[in-house]
């Protein structure tokens, strides 16, 4: 990843483009964060995250998002109420649709 690449600062409505060396790690990130990959794939992503600060920051953001959603989910048995809370959290984070 080069210093000029901006993977975390996309404009609302625009897809974030990852450099080729980061794409594999980003595509597998949720499975990685759930420890759902085999040991070799986990090690490859561990290595990439250790070397790539932007991807490491992205992984930390995704981990926080996943943990927050899981926490909200545990608090609610009602899917409708959960949806409202998730949408509110996304809105508060500036990630809602206009």
C-alpha positions in Angstrom: 0.0 0.0 0.0 1.5 3.4 -0.9 1.2 6.5 1.2 -1.1 8.2 -1.4 -3.7 5.5 -1.3 -6.8 6.3 0.8 -8.7 3.2 1.7 -10.6 4.6 4.7 -11.7 8.0 3.4 -14.2 7.1 0.8 -16.9 9.6 -0.1 -20.5 8.5 0.7 -21.9 6.5 -2.2 -18.5 5.7 -3.7 -16.8 2.3 -3.4 -13.5 2.2 -1.7 -10.8 0.8 -4.1 -8.1 -1.3 -2.4 -4.7 -1.8 -4.0 -4.1 -5.4 -5.3 -1.8 -6.3 -2.4 -4.5 -5.4 0.1 -7.5 -6.8 -1.8 -7.1 -10.5 -0.6 -6.9 -9.4 3.1 -9.9 -7.1 2.8 -12.0 -9.7 1.0 -11.3 -12.2 3.7 -11.5 -9.8 6.6 -14.8 -10.8 8.2 -13.9 -14.5 8.0 -10.5 -13.6 9.5 -12.1 -11.6 12.3 -14.4 -14.6 13.0 -11.4 -17.0 12.9 -13.2 -18.9 10.2 -10.2 -19.3 7.9 -7.6 -22.1 8.0 -4.3 -21.5 9.8 -2.4 -20.6 6.6 -4.9 -18.0 5.5 -5.0 -16.5 9.0 -1.2 -16.3 9.0 -1.1 -14.6 5.6 -3.6 -12.0 6.8 -1.8 -11.6 10.1 1.4 -10.8 8.2 -0.3 -8.4 5.9 -2.0 -6.5 8.8 1.3 -6.3 10.6 2.9 -4.6 7.6 0.0 -2.5 6.3 -1.3 0.3 8.7 -4.3 1.3 6.5 -5.5 -2.3 6.4 -4.8 -2.8 10.1 -6.9 0.4 10.8 -9.7 -1.0 8.5 -9.6 -4.3 10.4 -9.9 -2.5 13.7 -12.9 -0.6 12.4 -14.5 -3.8 11.2 -13.8 -5.6 14.5 -15.5 -2.7 16.4 -18.5 -2.8 14.1 -18.9 -6.5 14.4 -18.6 -6.4 18.2 -21.1 -3.5 18.4 -23.6 -5.3 16.3 -23.2 -8.5 18.4 -23.6 -6.5 21.6 -26.8 -4.9 20.3 -28.1 -8.2 19.1 -27.6 -9.8 22.5 -29.7 -6.9 24.0 -32.7 -7.5 21.8 -34.8 -10.5 20.9 -37.0 -8.3 18.7 -35.5 -8.1 15.1 -37.4 -4.9 14.4 -35.9 -3.1 17.5 -32.5 -4.4 16.5 -32.8 -3.0 13.0 -33.8 0.4 14.4 -30.8 0.4 16.8 -28.4 -0.6 14.1 -29.7 2.0 11.7 -29.4 4.6 14.5 -25.8 3.5 15.2 -24.9 3.8 11.5 -26.6 7.2 11.4 -24.7 8.4 14.5 -21.4 7.2 12.8 -22.2 9.2 9.7 -22.7 6.0 7.6 -26.4 6.3 6.9 -27.9 6.8 3.4 -29.1 10.3 2.5 
